[in-house]
């Protein structure tokens, strides 16, 4: 089957999904979860093949970590699908209702986007995450995972597609998969059928997608996240938060890559951090002032402040004040996630307001920037765009809206010229005064 045919099937499926009620969507999600649980052995067998291939191909350690599955991860995937089913229905919500005139009612209502093209690397657990979010929000999805996870992804997509087909009215073609790079190039030409592309991967990978399609792209090109230890920080808290930000999962896009430390607290906190990071085999590089304070730390070159390591490496810089910290983050950050550690509420508020990132945090690890942790059930990706969705993108980012206007024979001419009627433009509480014709 060609990519055009797959895309056309997805478009037809999306029109059916848009009509589904919540009960049917949740039933399909439960079938998906059950399919993963009951086929754990086949999933792990396919994953074993992928891991063998990845090791022979000398795939980098961080990608291997994302690729590997075990029974706990399979159970977690099923749990994630069920968490999506418990979320509030995102489709058909009235965002606002306006009476334009007596008997002329305008409703601003959420609706599915349509067809989502999801392209990602290494992580087979992204397949059920993305698929469940798309189904709950009434969108069809075409998935493309990395070659290194191809066997695992094929098994999971087959299970999920077959599972949703067991629910009347839910087409199996709502979840489909392509496999090759050539198919990705074809997919990027399917602006007739595909409404949004969501890429997850390296900076170069996401930029390639953005530069080679007319389809809107939702995603982040890189995750250069910062921690800033203010002079008003509690030192024990600061050490705990920055260690977690870097070490809890170094390969993640929300792991800290640059650490800024106020000069007035540096002498107290830097020796502790150097010791703790050394214990975890983290390579540190620093600015000139930081290297003077910690001579064992090599000097960072200019490019390292703009580098997403996704590994056990961290760049550390001393700053004179919060203003310098904010300016540095807005210059070198990727607009993903940044955190301040301080007991000073005024400076914290300044940081939260002036750092131009999708997620900004106070006394909390950057690793909290995650759809599941934010209570979104899961995430299709993290966006640094300033469009309809930003930060971890869950159900709310997978719906758009339409305007529904209900009248009683009014015409635009009634409101133009001499003796024209006047618009009332009266706001109505959503859910009230619903016309019987809706």
C-alpha positions as a printed Julia matrix, in Angstrom:
438×3 Matrix{Float64}:
   0.0     0.0    0.0
   1.32    3.46  -0.88
   1.71    6.28   1.63
  -0.97    8.22  -0.24
  -3.39    5.32   0.2
  -2.49    5.01   3.89
  -3.04    8.75   4.33
  -6.39    8.64   2.53
  -7.5     5.77   4.77
  -6.44    7.73   7.83
  -8.44   10.75   6.66
 -11.55    8.61   6.2
 -10.99    7.06   9.62
 -10.62   10.48  11.24
 -14.07   11.52  10.01
 -15.54    8.45  11.71
 -13.59    9.04  14.92
 -14.87   12.6   15.1
 -18.42   11.21  15.52
 -17.56    8.72  18.29
 -18.95    9.18  21.78
 -16.8     9.03  24.89
 -18.0     5.56  25.89
 -16.92    4.01  22.59
 -13.54    5.74  22.66
 -12.87    4.6   26.22
 -13.93    1.06  25.31
 -11.41    1.06  22.46
  -8.71    2.33  24.82
  -9.42   -0.48  27.26
  -9.11   -2.99  24.43
  -5.73   -1.47  23.57
  -4.49   -1.81  27.15
  -5.67   -5.4   27.37
  -3.97   -6.26  24.08
  -0.6    -5.09  25.39
  -0.98   -6.96  28.67
  -2.0   -10.23  27.06
   0.74  -10.09  24.42
   3.66   -9.08  26.63
   5.78  -12.03  25.51
   5.53  -11.21  21.8
   6.32   -7.55  22.46
   9.45   -8.42  24.48
  10.54  -10.98  21.9
  10.39   -8.35  19.15
  12.2    -5.86  21.38
  15.0    -8.37  21.97
  15.59   -8.5   18.2
  15.69   -4.72  18.03
  18.19   -4.5   20.88
  20.46   -7.04  19.19
  20.33   -5.03  15.97
  20.97   -1.76  17.82
  24.02   -3.11  19.62
  25.48   -4.49  16.38
  24.9    -1.08  14.78
  26.67    0.63  17.72
  23.62    2.69  18.57
  24.47    5.3   21.24
  23.84    4.42  24.87
  21.04    6.98  25.44
  19.11    5.62  22.44
  19.59    2.05  23.68
  18.14    3.08  27.04
  15.04    4.49  25.31
  14.68    1.4   23.13
  14.8    -1.28  25.83
  11.56   -2.74  27.2
  10.9    -5.08  30.12
   7.71   -6.45  31.7
   7.37   -3.4   33.93
   7.52   -1.06  30.93
   4.89   -3.05  29.06
   2.61   -2.87  32.09
   3.35    0.84  32.32
   2.3     1.29  28.7
  -1.04   -0.36  29.44
  -1.43    1.77  32.57
  -0.74    4.88  30.51
  -3.5     4.02  28.05
  -5.98    3.58  30.9
  -4.94    6.92  32.38
  -5.88    8.56  29.07
  -9.3     6.89  29.13
  -9.98    8.48  32.53
  -9.33   11.98  31.25
 -12.18   14.35  30.54
 -13.62   14.23  27.02
 -11.76   16.87  24.96
 -14.1    16.99  21.96
 -17.32   19.0   21.87
 -16.48   21.36  24.72
 -18.07   24.78  24.41
 -15.29   27.33  24.87
 -17.73   30.21  24.61
 -21.3    30.97  23.57
 -22.34   34.36  22.21
 -25.77   35.66  21.31
 -25.13   37.76  18.2
 -28.77   38.76  18.21
 -32.01   37.27  19.44
 -32.21   33.77  17.98
 -28.72   33.98  16.44
 -26.32   31.97  18.64
 -22.59   31.41  18.0
 -20.86   28.51  19.75
 -17.08   28.09  19.89
 -16.62   24.31  20.16
 -13.58   22.0   20.32
 -13.15   19.4   17.57
 -10.41   16.97  16.44
  -7.55   18.17  14.26
  -7.97   15.23  11.86
  -4.92   13.15  10.9
  -1.68   13.29  12.88
   1.65   12.16  11.47
   3.87   11.17  14.39
   7.58   10.59  13.7
   9.86    9.55  16.56
  13.09    7.75  17.38
  13.98    4.76  19.52
  11.12    4.72  22.03
   8.53    1.98  21.38
   6.57    3.16  24.42
   5.77    6.28  22.39
   3.5     4.15  20.17
   0.75    3.49  22.78
   1.16    6.99  24.24
   0.61    8.73  20.92
  -2.05    6.28  19.73
  -4.16    6.56  22.88
  -4.03   10.37  22.91
  -4.98   10.53  19.25
  -7.9     8.13  19.65
  -9.27    9.89  22.73
  -9.11   13.23  20.92
 -10.78   11.81  17.82
  -7.72   11.91  15.56
  -6.34    9.21  13.27
  -2.59    8.7   13.43
   0.16    7.51  11.1
   3.22    6.43  13.09
   6.86    6.25  12.0
   9.35    5.0   14.55
  13.11    4.61  14.29
  14.58    1.71  12.34
  16.2     0.44  15.54
  12.71   -0.15  17.04
  11.01   -1.44  13.92
  10.19   -4.97  15.1
   8.78   -3.77  18.42
   6.76   -1.0   16.82
   5.24   -3.31  14.2
   4.02   -5.71  16.87
   2.57   -2.96  19.05
   0.85   -1.14  16.18
  -0.65   -4.42  14.94
  -1.98   -5.2   18.43
  -3.46   -1.73  18.92
  -5.03   -1.57  15.47
  -6.64   -5.0   15.88
  -7.83   -4.08  19.38
  -9.7    -0.91  18.38
 -11.36   -2.77  15.52
 -13.21   -4.85  18.11
 -15.31   -1.81  19.03
 -18.15   -1.09  16.63
 -17.66    2.12  14.72
 -13.92    2.35  15.36
 -11.91    1.71  12.17
  -8.65   -0.23  12.45
  -7.13    2.29  10.04
  -7.28    4.93  12.78
  -3.82    3.63  13.84
  -1.38    2.9   11.02
   2.37    2.73  10.55
   4.97    3.43   7.89
   8.48    2.0    8.07
  11.05    3.54   5.72
  12.75    6.89   5.24
  11.4     7.02   1.69
   7.89    6.71   3.14
   8.61    9.62   5.51
   9.47   11.81   2.51
   6.19   10.76   0.87
   4.27   11.36   4.07
   5.57   14.92   4.29
   3.91   15.57   0.9
   0.46   14.45   2.1
  -0.87   17.88   3.05
  -4.16   16.91   1.37
  -4.78   14.3    4.06
  -2.47   14.94   7.03
  -3.25   17.95   9.23
  -0.33   18.0   11.69
   3.12   16.41  11.92
   4.63   15.81  15.35
   8.34   14.91  15.23
  10.22   13.67  18.32
  13.98   13.3   18.1
  17.25   15.15  17.64
  17.66   18.78  16.7
  18.78   17.89  13.16
  15.91   15.43  12.74
  13.2    17.88  13.76
  14.67   20.66  11.63
  14.65   18.31   8.63
  10.93   17.7    9.13
  10.2    21.41   9.55
  12.09   22.3    6.36
  10.6    19.58   4.15
   6.84   19.78   4.49
   3.92   22.15   3.94
   2.06   20.43   6.78
   2.08   22.33  10.11
   4.74   20.9   12.46
   4.4    20.74  16.24
   7.54   19.97  18.22
  10.81   21.1   19.68
  14.1    21.0   17.84
  16.15   20.51  21.0
  15.92   20.48  24.79
  18.6    22.78  26.19
  17.25   23.13  29.73
  18.74   25.25  32.5
  18.93   25.22  36.25
  19.74   28.45  38.1
  20.88   28.37  41.75
  20.1    31.81  43.14
  21.98   33.39  46.04
  18.84   32.86  48.11
  18.74   29.1   47.55
  18.6    26.47  50.24
  21.82   24.58  49.48
  20.53   21.1   50.33
  17.47   21.69  48.17
  19.58   23.1   45.34
  21.84   20.05  45.28
  18.87   17.68  45.33
  16.99   19.49  42.55
  19.9    19.9   40.13
  21.06   16.31  40.63
  17.6    15.08  39.74
  17.34   17.49  36.81
  20.48   15.98  35.3
  20.56   12.4   36.52
  17.01   11.11  36.82
  17.04   10.37  33.06
  19.99   12.06  31.28
  18.76   11.06  27.8
  15.47   12.91  28.17
  14.77   16.2   26.43
  13.88   17.8   29.78
  17.18   16.87  31.43
  19.29   19.87  32.5
  22.2    20.7   30.17
  23.39   24.06  31.57
  23.67   24.97  35.27
  23.97   28.61  36.33
  25.13   29.5   39.85
  25.07   32.92  41.52
  28.55   34.11  42.43
  27.62   34.76  46.08
  26.7    31.12  46.74
  29.17   29.42  44.4
  31.89   28.78  46.99
  29.41   26.91  49.18
  27.55   24.89  46.6
  30.1    24.14  43.85
  32.35   21.78  45.88
  29.3    19.77  46.9
  28.04   19.54  43.32
  31.47   18.63  41.94
  31.68   15.78  44.44
  28.14   14.52  43.81
  28.4    14.69  40.02
  31.81   12.96  40.12
  30.23   10.09  42.05
  27.75    9.68  39.18
  30.5    10.0   36.52
  29.11   13.25  35.12
  31.62   15.2   33.02
  31.58   18.89  34.0
  32.81   21.8   31.92
  32.69   25.4   33.09
  33.16   29.07  32.39
  36.47   30.73  33.27
  35.31   31.84  36.74
  33.92   28.4   37.51
  37.19   26.76  36.47
  39.08   29.08  38.84
  36.84   27.93  41.68
  37.05   24.26  40.66
  40.43   23.79  38.88
  39.62   20.17  38.06
  36.82   21.37  35.77
  37.84   21.81  32.08
  36.88   25.06  30.38
  33.78   24.95  28.2
  34.11   26.17  24.64
  31.47   28.57  23.31
  29.51   25.88  21.47
  28.86   23.87  24.64
  26.36   26.39  26.01
  24.2    25.58  22.97
  24.59   21.8   23.09
  21.99   19.2   24.05
  24.13   16.41  25.51
  21.43   13.85  26.37
  24.21   12.19  28.36
  26.3    12.46  31.52
  27.78   15.86  30.71
  26.91   19.29  32.11
  28.07   22.85  31.43
  28.33   25.1   34.51
  28.49   28.9   34.58
  28.85   31.52  37.32
  26.57   34.58  37.01
  26.56   37.92  38.8
  22.79   38.2   39.31
  19.4    36.92  38.24
  19.27   39.38  35.36
  22.38   37.81  33.83
  20.92   34.34  34.41
  17.65   35.21  32.63
  19.47   36.88  29.74
  21.75   33.84  29.35
  18.84   31.39  29.37
  16.84   33.36  26.81
  19.94   33.52  24.59
  21.14   29.91  24.86
  18.04   27.98  25.9
  15.7    26.24  23.49
  12.47   27.45  25.09
  11.83   24.01  26.63
  12.17   23.94  30.45
  14.13   25.99  32.97
  14.13   26.11  36.77
  15.23   28.48  39.55
  16.15   27.33  43.05
  15.65   30.12  45.58
  13.82   31.03  48.77
  13.28   34.58  47.47
   9.73   34.8   46.11
  10.28   38.1   44.31
  13.24   36.83  42.3
  11.45   33.55  41.64
   8.47   35.43  40.21
  10.82   37.49  38.06
  12.36   34.28  36.7
   8.98   32.66  36.02
   7.73   35.75  34.19
  10.8    36.66  32.17
  12.29   33.33  31.09
  10.75   32.66  27.66
  10.23   28.9   27.87
   7.28   26.55  27.61
   7.8    25.34  31.21
   9.36   27.46  33.96
   9.8    26.12  37.48
  10.62   27.25  40.99
  12.35   24.85  43.39
  11.48   21.85  41.22
  13.35   19.54  38.86
  13.18   20.16  35.1
  12.2    16.48  34.8
   8.66   17.39  35.83
   8.06   18.79  32.32
   6.2    15.71  31.16
   2.65   14.99  30.05
   2.05   12.23  32.59
   3.53   14.23  35.47
   1.47   17.27  34.45
  -1.68   15.16  34.71
  -2.27   15.08  30.95
  -2.39   11.28  30.94
   0.52   11.14  28.5
   2.01   13.36  25.83
   2.32   13.2   22.08
   5.42   15.36  22.39
   6.73   18.58  23.89
   6.33   21.75  21.89
   8.42   24.9   22.06
   6.22   26.5   19.4
   4.09   29.52  20.15
   1.03   28.21  18.36
  -2.09   26.5   19.66
  -0.13   24.12  21.93
   3.03   24.63  23.98
   4.95   22.49  26.48
   3.89   18.86  27.03
   1.11   18.29  24.49
  -1.72   16.11  25.72
  -5.37   15.96  24.72
  -5.89   19.72  24.8
  -3.16   20.18  22.19
  -4.77   17.6   19.89
  -8.04   19.43  19.44
  -8.74   22.6   17.55
 -12.12   24.31  17.33
 -14.91   25.29  15.03
 -17.64   27.91  15.19
 -21.25   26.72  15.13
 -23.77   29.41  14.24
 -27.47   28.69  14.68
 -30.08   31.14  13.48
 -33.72   31.53  12.49
 -33.37   32.7    8.92
 -31.3    35.82   9.57
 -29.22   37.23   6.73
 -26.14   39.44   6.76
 -28.16   42.04   4.88
 -30.43   42.41   7.91
 -27.49   44.06   9.69
 -26.38   46.48   6.93
 -27.75   49.75   5.56
 -30.56   52.01   6.74
 -32.72   50.54   9.46
 -30.27   47.71  10.05
 -30.63   45.47  13.07
 -27.99   45.83  15.8
 -25.89   42.97  17.09
 -26.29   42.31  20.81
 -23.04   40.28  21.22
 -24.22   39.02  24.6
 -22.13   36.32  26.28
 -24.02   33.23  27.43
 -22.78   30.66  29.93
 -21.66   27.6   27.93
 -24.2    24.78  28.15
 -27.11   27.17  28.72
 -29.84   28.25  26.35
 -28.97   25.57  23.81
 -31.22   25.8   20.71
 -33.18   22.66  19.94
 -31.69   22.63  16.42
 -28.14   21.97  17.73
